[in-house]
Amino acid sequence: MSDFVRIVEVGPRDGLQNEATPIATADKIALIDQLSATGLRSIEATSFVSP
């Protein structure tokens, strides 16, 4: 068993792709900047997959 837990914020990646309407890139960047300001050490912002 590991001695630590790694918490990864995936909202910008998983959460935003489920929105019904497109979200402006500037708004996505603002969200990621705000999450980063909280001290999160790991934020998943995107993924590269085959369409």
ZIPE-V323622 format. One record per backbone hydrogen bond with DSSP energy under -0.5 kcal/mol. CO is the residue of the C=O (numbers start at 1). NH is the residue of the N-H. E is the energy in kcal/mol with one decimal. If there is no record, write none. Layout:
co=CO nh=NH e=E
co=CO nh=NH e=E
This chain:
co=5 nh=7 e=-0.6
co=6 nh=8 e=-0.5
co=8 nh=10 e=-0.5
co=9 nh=44 e=-2.9
co=10 nh=13 e=-0.7
co=10 nh=14 e=-2.8
co=10 nh=15 e=-0.9
co=11 nh=16 e=-1.8
co=13 nh=17 e=-0.8
co=15 nh=18 e=-1.1
co=16 nh=19 e=-1.2
co=24 nh=28 e=-2.0
co=25 nh=29 e=-2.6
co=26 nh=30 e=-2.1
co=27 nh=31 e=-2.2
co=28 nh=32 e=-2.4
co=29 nh=33 e=-2.7
co=30 nh=34 e=-2.4
co=31 nh=35 e=-2.6
co=32 nh=36 e=-2.5
co=33 nh=37 e=-2.0
co=34 nh=38 e=-0.6
co=35 nh=38 e=-1.0
co=35 nh=40 e=-1.0
co=36 nh=39 e=-1.7
co=42 nh=9 e=-2.3
co=43 nh=45 e=-0.7
co=44 nh=13 e=-0.8
co=47 nh=49 e=-0.7
